[in-house]
Amino acid sequence: MATDLKPKLAMFLVRALLRKLILRSASKVIFTELIDRIPALSKDATQTLILVHRRELVEQAARHCQARYPERSVDVEMGNMHASGVADITIASVQSINSRDRIDKFSRKHYKLILVDEAHHAVAPVYRRILEHFGVPSKVGVTSPALVGVSATWSRFDGLALGEVFEEIVFNRDAVDLIGEKWLAPCIFTTVKSNADISRVRSSSNGDFAIDALAQAVNNEETNRITVRAWLERAQDRNSTLVFGVDVAHVISLTNTFRQHGIGAEYVTASTKVAERGRLIDAFKNGEFPVLLNCGIFTEGTDIPSIDCVLLARPSKSRSLLSQMIGRGMRLYPGKENCHIIDMVASLKEGIVTAPTLFGLDPDAMVEEAKPEDMKKMEAQKTEEAMEAEKAVQVAIEEGKTGPKLNYTDYESVSDLLLNTLENRHIRSISPYNWLQVNQTRFVLTNGNQGAYLAIEDVQRNDRKQYETKVFRRIPTTPGKSQSPWSRGSRIGLADTFDHAVHGADKFASENFTAVFISLRGRIAQWRNQPATQNQLDLLNKRLGHDDEERWEAGDVTKGEAADITTKLTFGAKGQFSRMASSRRREAQVNKRNQARVDRETVKLGPLPRAT
């Protein structure tokens, strides 16, 4: 809140108007009520300017003001419509009033109040130029109009500081509370996982997905078919469904997919002519067709309270945008029991936000016709459940009950990785020999110091996975020359299954390798349980780069463990850890950026921070 309108007065005014605002669920109600309640700064400063950024919003605001104040003059500054500059109330398109010298006819000294609809836009340069014309924010010793902004999504995804324009957020109300108090229509939520791969979609300058790249990932025949099928199975009985697409091409393709399934569907884009847009909206309101698609047109200021289903076919990282899209279906309307929000979840990574994330749930929380209060309860339970799950996993590990369905294991250090034996349990259940997994697809069996080893590795042949076994032998090396001490490898087997590959390799090893080096069982393998020698410890501490606190001492590892770690280091496990560590650092950076975006989009009452 800026200039002469003090925060306490503003809070009183806004709270006094809350009931009307929520009942009508439109910020224009605040406009029409505040105009009469803000006192004139002087006998000449009695006019009001309302700033909006879309044609539909201009027309809505004009209708509200004319209905509320029939005795006052109301002008519109937009396109070919030119305001006089002296009307009691002027509703101006931000783009039009900024055009050429159109703003010059509006004198600062005649205005008591500037109202900004969808106020999260007010920090943008095009708004700042208008506000500066009227002396807002005010400077010391300068009288300027009061500035009030209203928005259903009081945050900016790009992180621009709203505190550069507004002083304070004086009121905010959570949608869940408004639904519970019957001010907004109840909602049920369903998330549907589509097949769209957005892992390589780049981000735009504002941090959300770049539209062109996102459209390429989402707009395909299969994803569109899944989207329509989800609507048919979950929302076919709905009267008015609003669909959000990525771009014009996506909206057109998705509209055609609806029509191919016999569903009446129309679309509106920025290029739709004004008259045609109005005709389609009126027809949609009158129930002449059940599905209306758009891309970025109806995220703000949409006055279609009959909407009882919102289909989100456009992934986003922005909580504000998601809230705006969902909000189109939350208006009260006679006979409307609730609004069904269907969220097509393209990915559970890449920083995407989904309907469940708005209620504090993890992005991978898939829900089936869940109410907001249900998701709130889920959020309250998730910490306790996560702790129980962690305990269960730990017990399973200790009891050896972990299976191949585990997706990943975290390692805090390379030492932990090298000591881990869980990854070898499957191969050791089918082989008596000391096979070691050295990366995701490769297992090795060494012949101790005898200069040979076997390797089993996944290969793709004729569009199917097979398992190739090779034997590698040590070869002489030239001092001072960089070269591998191992031969290129000779294939000794090719199998269709992993088990068959292991059995074939075991037969070769039993005939060509020394039993004491490869066996895991019996008296011949008892040396593996003896403490590691000091030479082994010194070598491992050096290769692992252990500091004084990390150094392994006598009794920390056995001879068998030391030999296995040496093998893993020799055949790539340290590189595996380095790649994992690098991946973890990248993931941490992404998480940090995503959390920063969430923090920026969290609405808090009180003074707004300014840019540093």
N, C-alpha and C positions, 0 to 999 in steps of 0.2 A: 504494500500500500504506500503511495507516494504523496508528496506535497502536503497541502493543508488538511487533508482528510486523515485524522489521527487514527492509529490502530484501534484504540478502545472504541471510538465512534464507529469505525468500520465494522468491528466485531459485533457491536450492538445491532447495526443495520442488517448485516448479513444474517445474524441469528434470528432477527425478527422476521426475515423473509424466508427462512429455511422451509417452513411448512409449504408455502406456495411454490417454492423452487422445486421441492421434491415431488409434490403432487403433480406438477406439470412436467417435471423432469426436463426442463429447458432453461438454459442460462438467460434467454431473452426475458424471462419473467423478472429476474433481478434487474435487468436494464430498465424495464418499464416502471418498476417500483422505486428504484433508486433515484430516478430522474426527479421525482417530486420531493424526495426526502433530503437531497443534498441542497443546502442553502446557497443562495447566490453570493458570489464573492463581493459584488458591488451591485449598484442599481443597473449597470450595463452588462455585467457578467452573469447572464442567465441562460445561455445556450448550452446544448449538450451535443457532443460528437460521439457516435458509435462506430468503431472500427471493426470491420470483418474482412475476411479474405476470400470469400466465395460468393458467387451470384445467389445461390440458394439461401445463404445466410443473410445476405442483404435483404432479400425479399421477405424472409421470415421476420427479421427485426422490424422492417417497415410495417408489416401487417400488425405485429404486436403493439407497436407505438401508436399507430392510427386507431386501433381499437381501444387502447387505454387512455389516450389523450385526444379525443375527437375535436376538441376546441383549439388545439395547437397546430402549428404548421410543421409538417414533416417533409423533408427533402431527401432525395437520394442522389449520391454522387457515384455513378458507375457507368462505364461505357459511354453511350450516347446520351445518358441522362446526366444533366449538369445541375447541381444544387445552386441556390442563390447565394449561400454564405451567410444569410441572415435568418434562416428558419430557426424555430425553437429547438427542433431536433433534426440532426442530419445523420443519416446512415451512409457511411462511405466505404466503398471497396478500397482496400489498401493499395492495390495496383493503380486504380484510376486516380485517386487523390495525389499519388506520387507522380503522375504523368505530367510532364512539361511544367506549366506554372499554375496548375489547377488548385494547388493548395494556397496560393497567395490570397484568394478571396476570403479565407477564413482567418479572422483576426483573433489573436490570443486573448486580448482584453475582454472579448465578448463571451468567453466560454468559462463555465463553472465546473464542467465535468467532462472527462474523456473516459468512455467505457470501451474495453477491449474484449471482444469475444474470442474464445479459444486462446486464452491469454498466454499459453506456453509459446506462442509464436512471437510475442512482443519484443523479445530480445534480438530478433533478426534485424539486419541493417535497414530493410525497407520500412519496418515499423519505427525504428529509432529515428529515422529522418523526419517522420511525421511528428513524433513526440518532441523532438528538439525544436520544431517549428512553434510548438505551443509551450515551450519552456519546461518540459517535463523530462527527467526529474528536475525539480525546482532548484534554483541556485539561491544562495543567501541574499536576502533583501529583494528577491524578485517574487511577485505574486503570480502564480500559475494555476491552471485548473487542477482539480483533484483527479487522480488516476485510479481507476478500479478495473481489475481484470477478473474474469470468471472462466473456469475451464473444468471439464470433467476429468481431464488428465493433466494435473498440475505438475508436469515435469517435462524435461527435454532429453531425448535420447542422445543428442550430440554433446551434452554436457555444458552448453553455453549457460552462463550464470544469470539466472532470472533476477538475482539481486542487483544487477546493473540497472534494472527498470523499476522493480517493485521492492518495497521495503520489507514487507512481512506477509506471510500466509496466515490469515486470521481464522479460516475455517476449512476443515476437511472432514469428509464423512466416508467411512468404508462401505463399499458396495454390499458386503455381506450383512452389515448392520441395517442398511436401508432395505434390503430384501426382507430381513427378519421383521422389520417394523412395518412392512407392507407399503413402503413408499415406492419401491420398484418391483417389477414383475419377478416372480421366482424363476430360477434357471436350473436346468439339468445339463450336465456336461458328459460328452462321450468323446474319447480320444481314439483315433483310428490310425494305426501305423501304415503309412503308404510305403511304396518301394523307391521313392525319389532319393537319389544320392546327391546330397548337397555338401559333401565333405570337401569338394574342391571349389565351391562357390566363394569368390572373393568378397571382401567387404567394401562398401562404399565409403566416402569421406565422413559420413555421419555414424559409421560403425555398424549399420545394418547391412544385410545382404545387398550386393549390387543387383539392380533389377534385371538387367540383361542376362547376367550369368545365372541368376536364380530362375529366370523364365526357361532358359535352356535345360536346366536340371529338372524342373517340375512339369513343364508342358510337354508331355508325351502321351501317347495313346493309352498305355497301360495305367499310368497314374491317374489320368482323367477318368478312365473306366472304373478304377477303384473308388474314386471320389463319388461318382454317380451311384455306384452300387451301394456305398455306405449310406447315401441319402435315401435310396430306395428301401433299404433294410431297416433304417432307423427313423426316418422322418417323412416318409411318403404321405402320412396322414396330416402333415402340417399344412396350414393355409397359405402362409407367406414366408418364403425362405429367401434370405439375402445371402449371396455368395460373394466372397472376396477372392479375386484372382491376383496374379502377379502383374501382368501387363495386358495390353490390348489383345495380342495374339493368343495368350493363354485364355482370356475371357471368351474370345470367339470360339476357340477349340472346345472349351468346356461347355459352352452353350450348345454347340452342335452335338456333343456327346449326350447331353440331357435330351435334346430333341430326337436323337436316334433311338432313345429308349422310350419315346412316346410322351415325354414330359414337356409341358408348355414352359418355355424359358425364353427370356429376353435379356439383353445386356445394355449397359450404359457406360460410356467412356468419356474422357475429356473432349473427344472430337464429336460426340453426339450433339446435334443442333439443339438449341434451347427449347424450341417448340416440341421437337420429338422427345426430348428428355422429359419434359413436363407431361406429355401424353402417356409415355410409358410408366412414369411414376403414378399418375392418376389411375391408369388401368391396373397396376399392381395393387394399389390401395383398394380398388374396387373388387379385387379377387378374380380378375379376368385371366390371369395366369399365375401359377404358384411359385415360380423361381425367377428371381431377378439377380443378374450377375453384374459385378463392377470391379474396377481396379482403381482404388484410391479416391473414388468419388464420394462414397458415403461413410467415410471414417469420422466425419465431423458434421454436426449440425443437421443431421437427417431427421426429418419429421414424419416418420412412418411408424406410428405406435403399434400397428397391427402385426408387425414382424414377430413371428413366433418360432423361427428357426434361423440360426446364423451358421453358415458353413464356411469354415476357415480353410481355404485351399491355398493360402499364401503364408509360407513359413516366415518368421521374423525373429529378430533378436531383441526387439523393442517391446518392453512391457507397456509403454504408453500406447503404441499402435495396437497391440493385442487388446488392451482395455477399451480403446475406442471402437474396435470392430465388434467386440462382445456387447458393448453398451448399446449398439443399435437395436438390440432385441430386448432391452430391459425396461422399455416404457410400458406403463400400465395401459390396458385397453379392454373395453367391455367384452366379456366372454373368453378372454385370453387366460388360460390356466397357468401357463409358464412358457418359457422360451428354451428350446433345445439348442445348445451350442455343440456343434460337431467339429472337432479340431483334427484336421488331417496332419498328423505328426510325421514330417518327412525324415527327421533324424533326431536322435536323442543326444547328439553332441553338438559341436560347432557353436555353442553358446545360445542355442535356440531357446525361446520361451514358449511355453504351452499353457493351455488353460489351467492345469494343475499348479504351475509355478506361481500363478497369481495368488494362490491360496497357501503358499509356503511349501508345497510338495516338491519333491525332486522331479526334474524334467522327464524321467523315465517312468513316472507313475501313470500308468494307463488306467483310465477310469471308464466305467460303463454306466451311463445315465446317473451320474452322481450329482447330488445337490451341493451348493456351496457349504452348507453346514456339515455335510458328510466329509467334504475335503478338509474343512477346518479340523474335524476330529482326526482324520488321517494324519494331518500335519502334527497334531499334538502327540500322536502315538509313534511317529516315525523314529524319534530319538531312542525311545525304549526298545522298539523292535530292532533297530540297527545294532544296539548293544547286545541284545539277545542273539542276533544272527552272528555277530562277531564271536561270541562265546561258543556258539554251536560249531562254527568253522574251526575254531581252535581245538575243540574236543575231537572233531572229526580227524584233524591232522594228527593229533596225539594218538588216536586209536587206529590210524591207518585206514580210515574209511573214505578218504577223498578219492574221487573218481575222475575220469577223463572229461567230465562236464565242466570242471573249473576253468574259467576263461583266462585267468591271469594270477600271478603270484608276485607280491611286492618284495623287493630286497633292499635293505637299507645300505648295504655295502657289498663290494665285490666278494668279500670273504663269506658273507651269508649266501650269496649266489653259489659260490663254489662248493660250500659245504652241504647245500641242499641236495637231498637224494630222492625227493618225492617224484621228480620228473623221470627217474629211472625205474620206478616201480613196475610199470607195465612191462617193459622189456625184461626185467629181472624175474617177472612171473612166468615167462616162457623160456628163459635161458639160464643155465647155471653159471654163466660167465660174466665177467665184469664189464659189461657194456656201459658206456657213459654218453649221455646226451650233451653235446657241446653247443648246439644251437637249435632253432625251432625244428629243423628237418634232418639233422645229421646225428648219427650215433657212431662211436668209435670203440674199438677193442684193440688194445696195444699188447705187444708181445714183450713187455718189459724193456730191457736194454738190448734186446736181440735184433733190433733194427727193422721192425715191420709192424704194420697195423692194418686192421680192417675198418672199412667205413660203409655204413648203410645210409642211403640218402634218397629222399623223394625225387622223382623225375616225372616230367610230363611227356608222354609218348602217345601219339595218335589220339589226342584229346582225352586221355585218361591217365590217372596217377598210377605209377608203378614204383617199385623199390629196387634200386640198383646197389649191388655190393661190389666194392673194389678192394684190392689189396695194394698197399703202398709199401715200397721198400726204400731203406736209406741208401743214398748214393753219395759218392765222394764229392766234396766241395772244394773250390779253389780259394785259398786264403785271400782276403781283401776284395773278393767279388761277391756281389749280392745275388744269391740264388737259393732256391728251396733245397733243403737237404733230403727231400723225398722225391721219388719217381712220380710220373704223371698218373700212375694207377692203372691197374689192369682189372677189367671186369671179370668177376668170377660167378656172377649170378644176376638174374633179373626176374623179379616175382611180382605177381598181381596183388598180393597181400603182405602186410608187414610181418605177420607170423611166419609165413613161408620164407621170407627173406632172412629172418633171424635163424630159422632152423638150418637153412642152407649155409649161412655164414658160420654157424656153430660147427657144422660138420667139417668145413674147411679148417677152422681153428683147431679142432681136436686132432687133426692130422698134421698140422704144420706149425702150431705154436706150442710154447712151453707151458705145461699145465700149471705150474706154480705161479705164473704171472697172470693167468687169465681166470683162474678158478675163484669162486666166492665161497664155496662150501667144503666141508671136510677138513681133515687135519692138514692137508696141503695148503690151506688158506689161512691157517691160524696166525701166521706172521702179520696179517692185516690188522689184528687187534692189539698189537704191541705198540708202546709209545713211539712217536716219531723220533728219529735221531736228531741230534743237534745240527748236523749238516743239512738235513731236510728242513728244519725250522728256519735256519739262517737263510737258506735259499728262498723259501716261500715268503718270509718277511721282507726280503729284498725285492722280490718280483711283485709283491702286492703293495709295496710302498708303505708298509705299516710304520706309524710313529711309535714313540715309546709306550704310549697307552694302549695301542692296538696290537703290539707285538705278541705273537704266539710264543708261549713258553712250554717247557716239558710238561706233558700230560694234557695239553689243550687239544691236540689232534693225534690220531694214531698213524702208524706207518701206511696203512691202507688208505686213509683219508688224505694223507700227504701225497701219496702216489697219484690218487685220483685228481687232486687239485692240480698237480703238475701237468697231468694229461689234459685237463680242461683248459689250463692256461696255454698249453702248447697248441691246442687245436681250436682256439677261438672263443672260449667262454669269456675272457676278459673283454674282448671286443663286443661280445653280446651285452655285457654289463654297461660298457661305455655307451652303446646305442640306447640301452634302456634308460640310462641316466640322462642322456641328451633328450630323449623323448619325454622323460619326466619333467625336465626343465622347461621344455616347450609347452607341455601341458599346464605347468604351474603359471607360466606367463599368460597363457590363454585364460586360465581361471581367474587370474588377477585382473585382466582386462574386463572379463565378464562381470566380476564382482563390482568393479568400478562403475560399470554401466548400471547394475542393479542399484548401487548406492545413489547414483545420480537420479534415478527414477523413483526413489523412495520419498514420499511426501511427508514433510514434518511441519507442524505448526511452529510459528515464531519467525524471527528475523531471517531473511534470506541472505546467504553469503554472497559477497561480490567476488568478481574474478580477481585472482592474485596476479 
